[in-house]
Amino acid sequence: MVLPYIEAYERAFRLNDLYSQYSANLIHASIIIYDTWTYEAPKGAAIARLKYTYGYGYAQGDRQVEADSPTIYASYYIDEAVVHRRVIRGHQEDESKLVPDPTEGGLPVECF
């Protein structure tokens, strides 16, 4: 149940970020989620992580620029009061570990 939520949240977060950077010049954007994980969490909470990349195109004068992201890992801690998010860029050799750990330095992105 938490995985669809963080997938949708991360898609919206990334698309909003791209739109804030390029506004009307943003032509298209896509996000490809490669993997998701859930981890043990305190009672009433959830911890999950996803691995993805994104691509986008934007207008710059008379030409169109295409760009791709590096691999991104976004981790979330969610409970009844807050959503914490933490992100790192770049491929990880050992994907079994919770890196980045949203309980250590994760930024609150939603409060309920």
Biopython code that builds the backbone (N, CA, C, O; Angstrom):
import numpy as np
from Bio.PDB.StructureBuilder import StructureBuilder

atoms = [
    (1, "MET", "N", (0.814, -1.192, 0.000)),
    (1, "MET", "CA", (0.000, 0.000, 0.000)),
    (1, "MET", "C", (0.859, 1.259, 0.000)),
    (1, "MET", "O", (0.455, 2.276, -0.562)),
    (2, "VAL", "N", (2.032, 1.210, 0.617)),
    (2, "VAL", "CA", (2.887, 2.387, 0.662)),
    (2, "VAL", "C", (3.599, 2.617, -0.668)),
    (2, "VAL", "O", (3.873, 3.762, -1.029)),
    (3, "LEU", "N", (3.900, 1.547, -1.400)),
    (3, "LEU", "CA", (4.651, 1.707, -2.646)),
    (3, "LEU", "C", (3.901, 2.531, -3.700)),
    (3, "LEU", "O", (4.513, 3.413, -4.303)),
    (4, "PRO", "N", (2.615, 2.290, -3.952)),
    (4, "PRO", "CA", (1.918, 3.155, -4.917)),
    (4, "PRO", "C", (1.918, 4.623, -4.478)),
    (4, "PRO", "O", (1.999, 5.526, -5.311)),
    (5, "TYR", "N", (1.826, 4.854, -3.161)),
    (5, "TYR", "CA", (1.835, 6.230, -2.654)),
    (5, "TYR", "C", (3.167, 6.913, -2.943)),
    (5, "TYR", "O", (3.188, 8.028, -3.466)),
    (6, "ILE", "N", (4.287, 6.254, -2.607)),
    (6, "ILE", "CA", (5.572, 6.934, -2.831)),
    (6, "ILE", "C", (5.907, 7.032, -4.315)),
    (6, "ILE", "O", (6.570, 7.983, -4.730)),
    (7, "GLU", "N", (5.466, 6.075, -5.119)),
    (7, "GLU", "CA", (5.685, 6.196, -6.557)),
    (7, "GLU", "C", (4.959, 7.427, -7.096)),
    (7, "GLU", "O", (5.542, 8.216, -7.840)),
    (8, "ALA", "N", (3.702, 7.592, -6.728)),
    (8, "ALA", "CA", (2.933, 8.752, -7.181)),
    (8, "ALA", "C", (3.505, 10.044, -6.610)),
    (8, "ALA", "O", (3.579, 11.057, -7.306)),
    (9, "TYR", "N", (3.909, 10.008, -5.340)),
    (9, "TYR", "CA", (4.467, 11.200, -4.718)),
    (9, "TYR", "C", (5.762, 11.612, -5.410)),
    (9, "TYR", "O", (5.957, 12.790, -5.710)),
    (10, "GLU", "N", (6.642, 10.656, -5.664)),
    (10, "GLU", "CA", (7.927, 10.983, -6.292)),
    (10, "GLU", "C", (7.734, 11.478, -7.724)),
    (10, "GLU", "O", (8.432, 12.392, -8.163)),
    (11, "ARG", "N", (6.797, 10.883, -8.451)),
    (11, "ARG", "CA", (6.506, 11.371, -9.806)),
    (11, "ARG", "C", (6.058, 12.835, -9.754)),
    (11, "ARG", "O", (6.554, 13.668, -10.512)),
    (12, "ALA", "N", (5.135, 13.137, -8.870)),
    (12, "ALA", "CA", (4.640, 14.510, -8.739)),
    (12, "ALA", "C", (5.753, 15.449, -8.285)),
    (12, "ALA", "O", (5.874, 16.563, -8.795)),
    (13, "PHE", "N", (6.560, 15.007, -7.332)),
    (13, "PHE", "CA", (7.664, 15.820, -6.831)),
    (13, "PHE", "C", (8.628, 16.167, -7.964)),
    (13, "PHE", "O", (9.001, 17.328, -8.139)),
    (14, "ARG", "N", (9.026, 15.158, -8.728)),
    (14, "ARG", "CA", (9.993, 15.364, -9.814)),
    (14, "ARG", "C", (9.412, 16.231, -10.913)),
    (14, "ARG", "O", (10.080, 17.147, -11.392)),
    (15, "LEU", "N", (8.172, 15.961, -11.325)),
    (15, "LEU", "CA", (7.552, 16.751, -12.381)),
    (15, "LEU", "C", (7.349, 18.196, -11.951)),
    (15, "LEU", "O", (7.540, 19.105, -12.759)),
    (16, "ASN", "N", (6.968, 18.430, -10.702)),
    (16, "ASN", "CA", (6.837, 19.800, -10.195)),
    (16, "ASN", "C", (8.181, 20.512, -10.195)),
    (16, "ASN", "O", (8.257, 21.699, -10.512)),
    (17, "ASP", "N", (9.250, 19.787, -9.839)),
    (17, "ASP", "CA", (10.585, 20.372, -9.843)),
    (17, "ASP", "C", (10.995, 20.777, -11.262)),
    (17, "ASP", "O", (11.510, 21.875, -11.474)),
    (18, "LEU", "N", (10.767, 19.895, -12.222)),
    (18, "LEU", "CA", (11.096, 20.229, -13.609)),
    (18, "LEU", "C", (10.275, 21.413, -14.110)),
    (18, "LEU", "O", (10.798, 22.296, -14.791)),
    (19, "TYR", "N", (8.993, 21.426, -13.773)),
    (19, "TYR", "CA", (8.148, 22.535, -14.203)),
    (19, "TYR", "C", (8.600, 23.845, -13.566)),
    (19, "TYR", "O", (8.568, 24.891, -14.214)),
    (20, "SER", "N", (9.021, 23.799, -12.305)),
    (20, "SER", "CA", (9.485, 25.034, -11.659)),
    (20, "SER", "C", (10.781, 25.538, -12.300)),
    (20, "SER", "O", (11.033, 26.744, -12.307)),
    (21, "GLN", "N", (11.603, 24.639, -12.836)),
    (21, "GLN", "CA", (12.841, 25.043, -13.499)),
    (21, "GLN", "C", (12.604, 25.580, -14.913)),
    (21, "GLN", "O", (13.230, 26.558, -15.322)),
    (22, "TYR", "N", (11.693, 24.935, -15.660)),
    (22, "TYR", "CA", (11.545, 25.249, -17.079)),
    (22, "TYR", "C", (10.201, 25.866, -17.447)),
    (22, "TYR", "O", (10.033, 26.332, -18.574)),
    (23, "SER", "N", (9.263, 25.880, -16.549)),
    (23, "SER", "CA", (7.900, 26.396, -16.725)),
    (23, "SER", "C", (7.361, 26.104, -18.128)),
    (23, "SER", "O", (7.303, 24.943, -18.536)),
    (24, "ALA", "N", (6.979, 27.113, -18.847)),
    (24, "ALA", "CA", (6.335, 26.917, -20.150)),
    (24, "ALA", "C", (7.289, 26.326, -21.196)),
    (24, "ALA", "O", (6.837, 25.862, -22.243)),
    (25, "ASN", "N", (8.582, 26.336, -20.930)),
    (25, "ASN", "CA", (9.552, 25.779, -21.878)),
    (25, "ASN", "C", (9.672, 24.259, -21.773)),
    (25, "ASN", "O", (10.281, 23.630, -22.639)),
    (26, "LEU", "N", (9.102, 23.660, -20.725)),
    (26, "LEU", "CA", (9.142, 22.201, -20.574)),
    (26, "LEU", "C", (8.218, 21.584, -21.617)),
    (26, "LEU", "O", (7.022, 21.874, -21.651)),
    (27, "ILE", "N", (8.783, 20.732, -22.463)),
    (27, "ILE", "CA", (8.014, 20.128, -23.554)),
    (27, "ILE", "C", (7.463, 18.769, -23.143)),
    (27, "ILE", "O", (6.301, 18.461, -23.410)),
    (28, "HIS", "N", (8.296, 17.955, -22.493)),
    (28, "HIS", "CA", (7.851, 16.640, -22.038)),
    (28, "HIS", "C", (8.747, 16.176, -20.899)),
    (28, "HIS", "O", (9.858, 16.675, -20.722)),
    (29, "ALA", "N", (8.249, 15.218, -20.133)),
    (29, "ALA", "CA", (9.027, 14.610, -19.050)),
    (29, "ALA", "C", (8.495, 13.207, -18.813)),
    (29, "ALA", "O", (7.295, 12.955, -18.924)),
    (30, "SER", "N", (9.402, 12.301, -18.487)),
    (30, "SER", "CA", (8.985, 10.939, -18.166)),
    (30, "SER", "C", (9.867, 10.398, -17.051)),
    (30, "SER", "O", (11.039, 10.754, -16.930)),
    (31, "ILE", "N", (9.281, 9.540, -16.253)),
    (31, "ILE", "CA", (9.981, 8.915, -15.134)),
    (31, "ILE", "C", (9.862, 7.408, -15.289)),
    (31, "ILE", "O", (8.772, 6.883, -15.519)),
    (32, "ILE", "N", (10.982, 6.720, -15.162)),
    (32, "ILE", "CA", (10.983, 5.261, -15.245)),
    (32, "ILE", "C", (11.431, 4.716, -13.896)),
    (32, "ILE", "O", (12.574, 4.921, -13.485)),
    (33, "ILE", "N", (10.527, 4.021, -13.206)),
    (33, "ILE", "CA", (10.846, 3.414, -11.914)),
    (33, "ILE", "C", (11.324, 1.996, -12.178)),
    (33, "ILE", "O", (10.616, 1.185, -12.775)),
    (34, "TYR", "N", (12.544, 1.710, -11.720)),
    (34, "TYR", "CA", (13.154, 0.406, -11.964)),
    (34, "TYR", "C", (12.925, -0.590, -10.839)),
    (34, "TYR", "O", (12.800, -1.790, -11.086)),
    (35, "ASP", "N", (12.871, -0.107, -9.618)),
    (35, "ASP", "CA", (12.725, -1.039, -8.500)),
    (35, "ASP", "C", (12.179, -0.302, -7.291)),
    (35, "ASP", "O", (12.323, 0.914, -7.167)),
    (36, "THR", "N", (11.548, -1.063, -6.399)),
    (36, "THR", "CA", (11.028, -0.515, -5.144)),
    (36, "THR", "C", (11.333, -1.497, -4.020)),
    (36, "THR", "O", (11.437, -2.703, -4.246)),
    (37, "TRP", "N", (11.473, -0.974, -2.815)),
    (37, "TRP", "CA", (11.742, -1.799, -1.643)),
    (37, "TRP", "C", (10.937, -1.259, -0.468)),
    (37, "TRP", "O", (10.653, -0.064, -0.389)),
    (38, "THR", "N", (10.581, -2.146, 0.431)),
    (38, "THR", "CA", (10.030, -1.735, 1.722)),
    (38, "THR", "C", (10.949, -2.276, 2.804)),
    (38, "THR", "O", (11.648, -3.269, 2.600)),
    (39, "TYR", "N", (10.944, -1.614, 3.958)),
    (39, "TYR", "CA", (11.835, -1.962, 5.063)),
    (39, "TYR", "C", (11.042, -2.005, 6.364)),
    (39, "TYR", "O", (9.945, -1.455, 6.454)),
    (40, "GLU", "N", (11.601, -2.656, 7.353)),
    (40, "GLU", "CA", (10.963, -2.682, 8.666)),
    (40, "GLU", "C", (10.860, -1.259, 9.195)),
    (40, "GLU", "O", (11.764, -0.439, 9.033)),
    (41, "ALA", "N", (9.733, -1.002, 9.827)),
    (41, "ALA", "CA", (9.470, 0.330, 10.368)),
    (41, "ALA", "C", (8.767, 0.184, 11.710)),
    (41, "ALA", "O", (8.203, -0.866, 12.015)),
    (42, "PRO", "N", (8.806, 1.253, 12.514)),
    (42, "PRO", "CA", (8.053, 1.213, 13.771)),
    (42, "PRO", "C", (6.565, 1.013, 13.508)),
    (42, "PRO", "O", (6.072, 1.321, 12.423)),
    (43, "LYS", "N", (5.863, 0.500, 14.495)),
    (43, "LYS", "CA", (4.421, 0.281, 14.372)),
    (43, "LYS", "C", (3.730, 1.589, 13.986)),
    (43, "LYS", "O", (3.991, 2.636, 14.578)),
    (44, "GLY", "N", (2.860, 1.518, 13.002)),
    (44, "GLY", "CA", (2.126, 2.701, 12.538)),
    (44, "GLY", "C", (2.894, 3.536, 11.526)),
    (44, "GLY", "O", (2.431, 4.607, 11.133)),
    (45, "ALA", "N", (4.058, 3.064, 11.100)),
    (45, "ALA", "CA", (4.880, 3.808, 10.136)),
    (45, "ALA", "C", (5.258, 2.883, 8.977)),
    (45, "ALA", "O", (5.035, 1.674, 9.023)),
    (46, "ALA", "N", (5.829, 3.484, 7.952)),
    (46, "ALA", "CA", (6.313, 2.724, 6.799)),
    (46, "ALA", "C", (7.601, 3.366, 6.305)),
    (46, "ALA", "O", (7.768, 4.585, 6.360)),
    (47, "ILE", "N", (8.504, 2.526, 5.825)),
    (47, "ILE", "CA", (9.738, 2.995, 5.203)),
    (47, "ILE", "C", (9.857, 2.295, 3.861)),
    (47, "ILE", "O", (9.746, 1.072, 3.776)),
    (48, "ALA", "N", (10.083, 3.070, 2.819)),
    (48, "ALA", "CA", (10.183, 2.506, 1.473)),
    (48, "ALA", "C", (11.164, 3.327, 0.644)),
    (48, "ALA", "O", (11.482, 4.473, 0.962)),
    (49, "ARG", "N", (11.627, 2.698, -0.426)),
    (49, "ARG", "CA", (12.605, 3.353, -1.307)),
    (49, "ARG", "C", (12.314, 2.950, -2.746)),
    (49, "ARG", "O", (11.827, 1.852, -3.012)),
    (50, "LEU", "N", (12.619, 3.852, -3.662)),
    (50, "LEU", "CA", (12.499, 3.521, -5.070)),
    (50, "LEU", "C", (13.733, 3.978, -5.829)),
    (50, "LEU", "O", (14.437, 4.905, -5.428)),
    (51, "LYS", "N", (13.966, 3.291, -6.940)),
    (51, "LYS", "CA", (15.095, 3.575, -7.832)),
    (51, "LYS", "C", (14.508, 3.980, -9.171)),
    (51, "LYS", "O", (13.677, 3.265, -9.731)),
    (52, "TYR", "N", (14.938, 5.129, -9.689)),
    (52, "TYR", "CA", (14.382, 5.583, -10.954)),
    (52, "TYR", "C", (15.341, 6.509, -11.699)),
    (52, "TYR", "O", (16.350, 6.964, -11.160)),
    (53, "THR", "N", (14.996, 6.764, -12.935)),
    (53, "THR", "CA", (15.628, 7.802, -13.733)),
    (53, "THR", "C", (14.511, 8.610, -14.375)),
    (53, "THR", "O", (13.358, 8.182, -14.413)),
    (54, "TYR", "N", (14.868, 9.771, -14.873)),
    (54, "TYR", "CA", (13.878, 10.562, -15.599)),
    (54, "TYR", "C", (14.546, 11.231, -16.793)),
    (54, "TYR", "O", (15.756, 11.456, -16.810)),
    (55, "GLY", "N", (13.740, 11.535, -17.767)),
    (55, "GLY", "CA", (14.190, 12.253, -18.948)),
    (55, "GLY", "C", (13.222, 13.383, -19.221)),
    (55, "GLY", "O", (12.064, 13.337, -18.805)),
    (56, "TYR", "N", (13.698, 14.395, -19.920)),
    (56, "TYR", "CA", (12.833, 15.530, -20.221)),
    (56, "TYR", "C", (13.390, 16.298, -21.408)),
    (56, "TYR", "O", (14.558, 16.162, -21.773)),
    (57, "GLY", "N", (12.535, 17.095, -21.990)),
    (57, "GLY", "CA", (12.919, 17.973, -23.076)),
    (57, "GLY", "C", (12.366, 19.356, -22.817)),
    (57, "GLY", "O", (11.271, 19.509, -22.276)),
    (58, "TYR", "N", (13.125, 20.359, -23.205)),
    (58, "TYR", "CA", (12.666, 21.732, -23.022)),
    (58, "TYR", "C", (13.137, 22.590, -24.191)),
    (58, "TYR", "O", (14.128, 22.289, -24.857)),
    (59, "ALA", "N", (12.405, 23.646, -24.411)),
    (59, "ALA", "CA", (12.735, 24.576, -25.478)),
    (59, "ALA", "C", (13.740, 25.593, -24.966)),
    (59, "ALA", "O", (13.603, 26.155, -23.879)),
    (60, "GLN", "N", (14.764, 25.808, -25.799)),
    (60, "GLN", "CA", (15.768, 26.827, -25.479)),
    (60, "GLN", "C", (15.978, 27.633, -26.755)),
    (60, "GLN", "O", (16.726, 27.237, -27.649)),
    (61, "GLY", "N", (15.305, 28.759, -26.813)),
    (61, "GLY", "CA", (15.319, 29.539, -28.049)),
    (61, "GLY", "C", (14.610, 28.775, -29.145)),
    (61, "GLY", "O", (13.466, 28.351, -28.976)),
    (62, "ASP", "N", (15.289, 28.598, -30.273)),
    (62, "ASP", "CA", (14.697, 27.901, -31.420)),
    (62, "ASP", "C", (14.968, 26.406, -31.418)),
    (62, "ASP", "O", (14.579, 25.717, -32.360)),
    (63, "ARG", "N", (15.615, 25.891, -30.401)),
    (63, "ARG", "CA", (15.944, 24.461, -30.412)),
    (63, "ARG", "C", (15.352, 23.744, -29.205)),
    (63, "ARG", "O", (14.946, 24.367, -28.224)),
    (64, "GLN", "N", (15.314, 22.417, -29.307)),
    (64, "GLN", "CA", (14.827, 21.579, -28.217)),
    (64, "GLN", "C", (16.012, 20.848, -27.598)),
    (64, "GLN", "O", (16.813, 20.242, -28.310)),
    (65, "VAL", "N", (16.121, 20.904, -26.288)),
    (65, "VAL", "CA", (17.192, 20.239, -25.554)),
    (65, "VAL", "C", (16.610, 19.009, -24.869)),
    (65, "VAL", "O", (15.552, 19.089, -24.245)),
    (66, "GLU", "N", (17.295, 17.873, -24.979)),
    (66, "GLU", "CA", (16.888, 16.629, -24.333)),
    (66, "GLU", "C", (17.883, 16.305, -23.228)),
    (66, "GLU", "O", (19.088, 16.474, -23.411)),
    (67, "ALA", "N", (17.396, 15.845, -22.094)),
    (67, "ALA", "CA", (18.271, 15.538, -20.955)),
    (67, "ALA", "C", (17.779, 14.289, -20.229)),
    (67, "ALA", "O", (16.588, 13.977, -20.232)),
    (68, "ASP", "N", (18.718, 13.586, -19.611)),
    (68, "ASP", "CA", (18.429, 12.401, -18.794)),
    (68, "ASP", "C", (19.110, 12.550, -17.448)),
    (68, "ASP", "O", (20.160, 13.183, -17.338)),
    (69, "SER", "N", (18.513, 11.970, -16.437)),
    (69, "SER", "CA", (19.079, 12.024, -15.087)),
    (69, "SER", "C", (20.001, 10.835, -14.847)),
    (69, "SER", "O", (19.961, 9.850, -15.583)),
    (70, "PRO", "N", (20.833, 10.935, -13.809)),
    (70, "PRO", "CA", (21.514, 9.729, -13.343)),
    (70, "PRO", "C", (20.503, 8.864, -12.596)),
    (70, "PRO", "O", (19.350, 9.263, -12.436)),
    (71, "THR", "N", (20.915, 7.702, -12.144)),
    (71, "THR", "CA", (20.057, 6.871, -11.295)),
    (71, "THR", "C", (19.791, 7.619, -9.996)),
    (71, "THR", "O", (20.696, 8.214, -9.413)),
    (72, "ILE", "N", (18.549, 7.582, -9.555)),
    (72, "ILE", "CA", (18.151, 8.270, -8.327)),
    (72, "ILE", "C", (17.508, 7.264, -7.393)),
    (72, "ILE", "O", (16.703, 6.435, -7.817)),
    (73, "TYR", "N", (17.865, 7.340, -6.120)),
    (73, "TYR", "CA", (17.234, 6.545, -5.068)),
    (73, "TYR", "C", (16.531, 7.530, -4.135)),
    (73, "TYR", "O", (17.172, 8.399, -3.543)),
    (74, "ALA", "N", (15.216, 7.390, -4.007)),
    (74, "ALA", "CA", (14.420, 8.236, -3.116)),
    (74, "ALA", "C", (13.838, 7.351, -2.026)),
    (74, "ALA", "O", (13.159, 6.364, -2.308)),
    (75, "SER", "N", (14.108, 7.714, -0.785)),
    (75, "SER", "CA", (13.613, 6.950, 0.362)),
    (75, "SER", "C", (12.623, 7.790, 1.146)),
    (75, "SER", "O", (12.767, 9.007, 1.269)),
    (76, "TYR", "N", (11.616, 7.112, 1.674)),
    (76, "TYR", "CA", (10.556, 7.777, 2.421)),
    (76, "TYR", "C", (10.318, 7.101, 3.761)),
    (76, "TYR", "O", (10.354, 5.876, 3.878)),
    (77, "TYR", "N", (10.073, 7.931, 4.766)),
    (77, "TYR", "CA", (9.556, 7.481, 6.059)),
    (77, "TYR", "C", (8.190, 8.138, 6.190)),
    (77, "TYR", "O", (8.066, 9.354, 6.044)),
    (78, "ILE", "N", (7.164, 7.335, 6.467)),
    (78, "ILE", "CA", (5.800, 7.850, 6.545)),
    (78, "ILE", "C", (5.148, 7.351, 7.824)),
    (78, "ILE", "O", (5.172, 6.156, 8.119)),
    (79, "ASP", "N", (4.562, 8.282, 8.586)),
    (79, "ASP", "CA", (3.707, 7.894, 9.709)),
    (79, "ASP", "C", (2.473, 8.787, 9.691)),
    (79, "ASP", "O", (2.255, 9.518, 8.725)),
    (80, "GLU", "N", (1.667, 8.738, 10.738)),
    (80, "GLU", "CA", (0.405, 9.482, 10.723)),
    (80, "GLU", "C", (0.596, 10.993, 10.806)),
    (80, "GLU", "O", (-0.360, 11.741, 10.600)),
    (81, "ALA", "N", (1.814, 11.459, 11.106)),
    (81, "ALA", "CA", (2.037, 12.894, 11.272)),
    (81, "ALA", "C", (2.900, 13.531, 10.180)),
    (81, "ALA", "O", (2.781, 14.730, 9.926)),
    (82, "VAL", "N", (3.778, 12.738, 9.525)),
    (82, "VAL", "CA", (4.771, 13.351, 8.642)),
    (82, "VAL", "C", (5.241, 12.379, 7.557)),
    (82, "VAL", "O", (5.172, 11.160, 7.715)),
    (83, "VAL", "N", (5.717, 12.953, 6.460)),
    (83, "VAL", "CA", (6.410, 12.207, 5.409)),
    (83, "VAL", "C", (7.803, 12.815, 5.299)),
    (83, "VAL", "O", (7.943, 14.010, 5.039)),
    (84, "HIS", "N", (8.824, 12.000, 5.495)),
    (84, "HIS", "CA", (10.213, 12.432, 5.312)),
    (84, "HIS", "C", (10.728, 11.833, 4.010)),
    (84, "HIS", "O", (10.430, 10.684, 3.683)),
    (85, "ARG", "N", (11.502, 12.619, 3.274)),
    (85, "ARG", "CA", (12.061, 12.179, 1.989)),
    (85, "ARG", "C", (13.560, 12.457, 1.987)),
    (85, "ARG", "O", (14.018, 13.504, 2.445)),
    (86, "ARG", "N", (14.307, 11.492, 1.460)),
    (86, "ARG", "CA", (15.751, 11.671, 1.307)),
    (86, "ARG", "C", (16.170, 11.052, -0.017)),
    (86, "ARG", "O", (15.686, 9.981, -0.384)),
    (87, "VAL", "N", (17.068, 11.720, -0.736)),
    (87, "VAL", "CA", (17.439, 11.312, -2.089)),
    (87, "VAL", "C", (18.951, 11.316, -2.257)),
    (87, "VAL", "O", (19.648, 12.179, -1.725)),
    (88, "ILE", "N", (19.451, 10.319, -3.019)),
    (88, "ILE", "CA", (20.836, 10.355, -3.492)),
    (88, "ILE", "C", (20.836, 10.021, -4.969)),
    (88, "ILE", "O", (19.922, 9.373, -5.479)),
    (89, "ARG", "N", (21.869, 10.471, -5.640)),
    (89, "ARG", "CA", (22.026, 10.226, -7.075)),
    (89, "ARG", "C", (23.238, 9.340, -7.301)),
    (89, "ARG", "O", (24.225, 9.415, -6.570)),
    (90, "GLY", "N", (23.150, 8.501, -8.321)),
    (90, "GLY", "CA", (24.258, 7.634, -8.688)),
    (90, "GLY", "C", (23.974, 6.190, -8.315)),
    (90, "GLY", "O", (23.333, 5.905, -7.304)),
    (91, "HIS", "N", (24.462, 5.288, -9.149)),
    (91, "HIS", "CA", (24.217, 3.858, -8.946)),
    (91, "HIS", "C", (24.876, 3.350, -7.669)),
    (91, "HIS", "O", (25.998, 3.740, -7.344)),
    (92, "GLN", "N", (24.175, 2.476, -6.947)),
    (92, "GLN", "CA", (24.703, 1.826, -5.750)),
    (92, "GLN", "C", (24.999, 0.370, -6.071)),
    (92, "GLN", "O", (24.177, -0.321, -6.672)),
    (93, "GLU", "N", (26.157, -0.084, -5.675)),
    (93, "GLU", "CA", (26.514, -1.488, -5.888)),
    (93, "GLU", "C", (25.638, -2.416, -5.050)),
    (93, "GLU", "O", (25.101, -3.397, -5.563)),
    (94, "ASP", "N", (25.494, -2.106, -3.757)),
    (94, "ASP", "CA", (24.700, -2.935, -2.852)),
    (94, "ASP", "C", (23.350, -2.263, -2.634)),
    (94, "ASP", "O", (23.219, -1.371, -1.796)),
    (95, "GLU", "N", (22.365, -2.691, -3.381)),
    (95, "GLU", "CA", (21.044, -2.069, -3.294)),
    (95, "GLU", "C", (20.185, -2.639, -2.174)),
    (95, "GLU", "O", (19.047, -2.206, -1.996)),
    (96, "SER", "N", (20.702, -3.596, -1.420)),
    (96, "SER", "CA", (19.903, -4.196, -0.354)),
    (96, "SER", "C", (19.816, -3.296, 0.881)),
    (96, "SER", "O", (18.892, -3.433, 1.683)),
    (97, "LYS", "N", (20.756, -2.392, 1.034)),
    (97, "LYS", "CA", (20.770, -1.509, 2.208)),
    (97, "LYS", "C", (19.873, -0.300, 1.975)),
    (97, "LYS", "O", (19.674, 0.136, 0.841)),
    (98, "LEU", "N", (19.337, 0.230, 3.064)),
    (98, "LEU", "CA", (18.494, 1.419, 2.999)),
    (98, "LEU", "C", (19.390, 2.651, 2.905)),
    (98, "LEU", "O", (19.719, 3.280, 3.910)),
    (99, "VAL", "N", (19.770, 2.973, 1.691)),
    (99, "VAL", "CA", (20.603, 4.141, 1.425)),
    (99, "VAL", "C", (19.935, 4.917, 0.298)),
    (99, "VAL", "O", (19.788, 4.396, -0.807)),
    (100, "PRO", "N", (19.532, 6.145, 0.562)),
    (100, "PRO", "CA", (19.684, 6.904, 1.783)),
    (100, "PRO", "C", (18.609, 6.519, 2.807)),
    (100, "PRO", "O", (17.525, 6.061, 2.446)),
    (101, "ASP", "N", (18.927, 6.711, 4.065)),
    (101, "ASP", "CA", (17.995, 6.399, 5.144)),
    (101, "ASP", "C", (17.180, 7.654, 5.456)),
    (101, "ASP", "O", (17.742, 8.651, 5.910)),
    (102, "PRO", "N", (15.870, 7.623, 5.223)),
    (102, "PRO", "CA", (15.057, 8.822, 5.445)),
    (102, "PRO", "C", (14.908, 9.190, 6.918)),
    (102, "PRO", "O", (14.502, 10.308, 7.234)),
    (103, "THR", "N", (15.228, 8.272, 7.817)),
    (103, "THR", "CA", (15.145, 8.596, 9.239)),
    (103, "THR", "C", (16.387, 9.325, 9.726)),
    (103, "THR", "O", (16.418, 9.823, 10.852)),
    (104, "GLU", "N", (17.406, 9.390, 8.887)),
    (104, "GLU", "CA", (18.640, 10.110, 9.221)),
    (104, "GLU", "C", (18.850, 11.248, 8.222)),
    (104, "GLU", "O", (19.488, 11.072, 7.185)),
    (105, "GLY", "N", (18.320, 12.376, 8.545)),
    (105, "GLY", "CA", (18.494, 13.543, 7.689)),
    (105, "GLY", "C", (17.453, 13.704, 6.610)),
    (105, "GLY", "O", (17.605, 14.559, 5.737)),
    (106, "GLY", "N", (16.402, 12.911, 6.639)),
    (106, "GLY", "CA", (15.327, 13.089, 5.668)),
    (106, "GLY", "C", (14.596, 14.405, 5.912)),
    (106, "GLY", "O", (14.401, 14.811, 7.057)),
    (107, "LEU", "N", (14.201, 15.055, 4.852)),
    (107, "LEU", "CA", (13.489, 16.332, 4.974)),
    (107, "LEU", "C", (11.996, 16.097, 5.032)),
    (107, "LEU", "O", (11.468, 15.313, 4.243)),
    (108, "PRO", "N", (11.296, 16.761, 5.951)),
    (108, "PRO", "CA", (9.842, 16.630, 5.967)),
    (108, "PRO", "C", (9.255, 17.297, 4.737)),
    (108, "PRO", "O", (9.527, 18.468, 4.471)),
    (109, "VAL", "N", (8.447, 16.555, 3.982)),
    (109, "VAL", "CA", (7.824, 17.107, 2.778)),
    (109, "VAL", "C", (6.303, 17.221, 2.915)),
    (109, "VAL", "O", (5.657, 17.925, 2.139)),
    (110, "GLU", "N", (5.740, 16.528, 3.897)),
    (110, "GLU", "CA", (4.304, 16.617, 4.187)),
    (110, "GLU", "C", (4.098, 16.473, 5.684)),
    (110, "GLU", "O", (4.755, 15.659, 6.334)),
    (111, "CYS", "N", (3.199, 17.252, 6.219)),
    (111, "CYS", "CA", (2.787, 17.112, 7.621)),
    (111, "CYS", "C", (1.268, 17.006, 7.656)),
    (111, "CYS", "O", (0.561, 17.695, 6.920)),
    (112, "PHE", "N", (0.784, 16.127, 8.529)),
    (112, "PHE", "CA", (-0.662, 15.895, 8.595)),
    (112, "PHE", "C", (-1.208, 16.369, 9.928)),
    (112, "PHE", "O", (-2.408, 16.260, 10.178)),
]
sb = StructureBuilder()
sb.init_structure("model")
sb.init_model(0)
sb.init_chain("A")
sb.init_seg("    ")
for serial, (resi, resn, name, xyz) in enumerate(atoms, 1):
    if name == "N":
        sb.init_residue(resn, " ", resi, " ")
    sb.init_atom(name, np.array(xyz, "f"), 0.0, 1.0, " ", f" {name:<3s}", serial, name[0])
structure = sb.get_structure()
